Amino acid sequence: MFITIGHFFKRKATIKYPEQKRSFPKVFRGVQILNRDEEGRERCTACGLCALACPAEAITMEAAERQPGEEHLYREEKYAAKYEINMLRCIFCGFCEDACPKDAVYLSQTFPQANYSREGFIYKKEDMLIPNPKEDPEGYQKAVGERENMHKA
């Protein structure tokens, strides 16, 4: 009886989800994001180091050459024409983030969404790219989050 009465005075473990959001620590590793530079160009050069570093072999990519006139889209001469992460295999270890020499992939502060089919858990390049900072500066800042402040410190 004392144990039951003692639980009445403890803090509740559950939260009211739509109204309240759970806070995560700053070191939380969530969904992978493909980064852009300040001009909105993709940083990924499809070097494949993130795919090699992934112990779960969750990342697949295909490289392509940048065509004349596409300098405003891609930062380097090569870019990732196809970039996919299978979230069912991902173990959120962060090795892909550590292996990337261009700071193109990083783990964000959001967690993966629930889905009803396996195909929904394979994130494509279009799903992971953060918004263009020139076209949507607010969306870009929200996607970058506190990461920009951590690198400046």
LINNORUR-V232487 format. One record per residue. N is the residue number from 1. RES is the residue in one small letter. OMEGA is omega in degrees with one decimal (none if undefined). BURIAL is I if it has 9 or more other ideal C-beta (glycine too) atoms within 8 Angstrom, else O. D_FIRST is the distance of its C-alpha to the first C-alpha in Angstrom with 1 decimal. Layout:
[[N | RES | OMEGA | BURIAL | D_FIRST] [N | RES | OMEGA | BURIAL | D_FIRST]]
//
This chain:
[[1 | m | 179.7 | O | 0.0] [2 | f | 178.9 | O | 3.8] [3 | i | 179.6 | O | 5.4] [4 | t | 179.3 | O | 5.2] [5 | i | 178.8 | O | 6.3] [6 | g | 179.2 | O | 8.6] [7 | h | 177.8 | O | 10.2] [8 | f | -173.8 | O | 11.3] [9 | f | 177.8 | O | 13.6] [10 | k | 178.3 | O | 15.1] [11 | r | -179.0 | O | 18.5] [12 | k | -179.5 | O | 18.9] [13 | a | -177.0 | O | 20.6] [14 | t | 176.0 | O | 22.7] [15 | i | 176.3 | O | 25.8] [16 | k | -165.3 | O | 28.0] [17 | y | -174.0 | O | 30.8] [18 | p | -178.1 | O | 34.0] [19 | e | -177.5 | O | 33.4] [20 | q | 176.1 | O | 31.9] [21 | k | 178.5 | O | 33.2] [22 | r | 177.8 | O | 31.4] [23 | s | 179.5 | O | 33.0] [24 | f | 176.8 | O | 34.3] [25 | p | -178.0 | O | 35.5] [26 | k | -179.9 | O | 39.2] [27 | v | 179.9 | O | 39.6] [28 | f | 178.2 | O | 38.2] [29 | r | -179.0 | O | 40.6] [30 | g | -175.7 | I | 41.0] [31 | v | 177.4 | I | 43.9] [32 | q | -179.9 | I | 47.4] [33 | i | 172.6 | I | 49.9] [34 | l | -172.3 | I | 53.7] [35 | n | 172.4 | I | 55.0] [36 | r | 174.3 | I | 58.2] [37 | d | -175.0 | O | 60.4] [38 | e | 178.4 | O | 61.2] [39 | e | 176.7 | O | 64.0] [40 | g | 179.1 | I | 61.9] [41 | r | 179.1 | I | 63.4] [42 | e | -179.6 | I | 61.2] [43 | r | -173.8 | I | 60.6] [44 | c | 178.8 | I | 60.1] [45 | t | 179.1 | I | 63.3] [46 | a | 178.8 | I | 62.0] [47 | c | 177.0 | O | 62.5] [48 | g | -178.9 | O | 59.9] [49 | l | 178.8 | I | 58.1] [50 | c | 178.9 | I | 54.7] [51 | a | 177.5 | I | 55.2] [52 | l | -178.0 | O | 56.2] [53 | a | -176.2 | I | 53.3] [54 | c | -179.5 | I | 50.7] [55 | p | -178.9 | O | 49.2] [56 | a | -178.0 | O | 48.0] [57 | e | -177.0 | O | 51.4] [58 | a | -174.0 | I | 50.0] [59 | i | 172.5 | I | 52.9] [60 | t | -179.8 | O | 56.3] [61 | m | 174.0 | I | 59.2] [62 | e | -178.9 | O | 62.9] [63 | a | 175.9 | I | 65.3] [64 | a | 179.0 | I | 68.2] [65 | e | 176.5 | O | 71.0] [66 | r | 179.4 | I | 71.2] [67 | q | 175.4 | O | 74.2] [68 | p | -178.9 | O | 76.5] [69 | g | 179.4 | O | 75.2] [70 | e | -178.8 | O | 71.5] [71 | e | -179.9 | O | 71.2] [72 | h | -179.1 | O | 69.1] [73 | l | -172.8 | O | 66.5] [74 | y | -175.3 | I | 66.1] [75 | r | -175.7 | I | 66.2] [76 | e | 180.0 | O | 67.9] [77 | e | 176.2 | O | 70.6] [78 | k | 177.1 | I | 68.0] [79 | y | 180.0 | I | 64.9] [80 | a | 176.8 | I | 62.2] [81 | a | 176.8 | O | 63.5] [82 | k | 177.7 | I | 60.5] [83 | y | -178.0 | I | 57.1] [84 | e | 173.9 | I | 54.1] [85 | i | 176.4 | I | 50.6] [86 | n | -175.9 | I | 48.6] [87 | m | 175.6 | I | 45.0] [88 | l | 179.2 | O | 43.7] [89 | r | -175.2 | O | 45.2] [90 | c | 179.0 | I | 44.6] [91 | i | 175.4 | O | 42.0] [92 | f | -177.9 | O | 42.2] [93 | c | 179.9 | O | 43.5] [94 | g | 179.4 | O | 46.0] [95 | f | 178.6 | I | 49.0] [96 | c | 178.8 | I | 51.0] [97 | e | -179.4 | I | 50.5] [98 | d | -175.3 | O | 51.6] [99 | a | -174.3 | I | 54.6] [100 | c | -179.4 | I | 56.1] [101 | p | -176.1 | O | 59.1] [102 | k | -176.8 | I | 59.5] [103 | d | -176.0 | O | 56.0] [104 | a | -179.5 | I | 56.1] [105 | v | 174.1 | I | 52.7] [106 | y | -179.8 | I | 49.4] [107 | l | -174.4 | I | 45.7] [108 | s | 180.0 | I | 44.6] [109 | q | 179.5 | O | 41.3] [110 | t | 179.5 | O | 40.6] [111 | f | -177.2 | O | 38.9] [112 | p | -179.7 | O | 40.6] [113 | q | 176.2 | O | 40.4] [114 | a | -178.8 | O | 39.1] [115 | n | -177.4 | O | 41.9] [116 | y | -179.0 | O | 42.7] [117 | s | 179.2 | O | 45.7] [118 | r | -178.5 | O | 46.7] [119 | e | 179.1 | O | 49.7] [120 | g | 179.5 | O | 47.5] [121 | f | 174.4 | I | 46.1] [122 | i | -177.0 | I | 49.6] [123 | y | 179.0 | I | 50.2] [124 | k | -178.0 | I | 53.9] [125 | k | -178.5 | I | 55.8] [126 | e | -179.9 | O | 55.9] [127 | d | -173.1 | O | 52.1] [128 | m | -178.4 | I | 51.6] [129 | l | 176.7 | I | 54.4] [130 | i | -179.0 | I | 53.4] [131 | p | 177.9 | I | 55.3] [132 | n | -177.3 | O | 58.8] [133 | p | 178.7 | I | 58.7] [134 | k | -178.5 | O | 62.0] [135 | e | -176.5 | O | 61.1] [136 | d | -176.4 | O | 57.4] [137 | p | 179.7 | O | 56.6] [138 | e | 177.6 | O | 53.3] [139 | g | 177.7 | I | 52.1] [140 | y | -179.8 | I | 53.5] [141 | q | 178.6 | O | 51.6] [142 | k | -179.8 | O | 48.3] [143 | a | 179.0 | I | 48.9] [144 | v | 176.9 | I | 49.8] [145 | g | -177.8 | I | 46.8] [146 | e | -177.8 | O | 46.2] [147 | r | -178.8 | I | 48.2] [148 | e | 179.2 | O | 51.4] [149 | n | -180.0 | O | 50.1] [150 | m | -178.5 | O | 48.8] [151 | h | -179.9 | O | 52.3] [152 | k | -177.3 | O | 54.0] [153 | a | none | O | 52.0]]
//
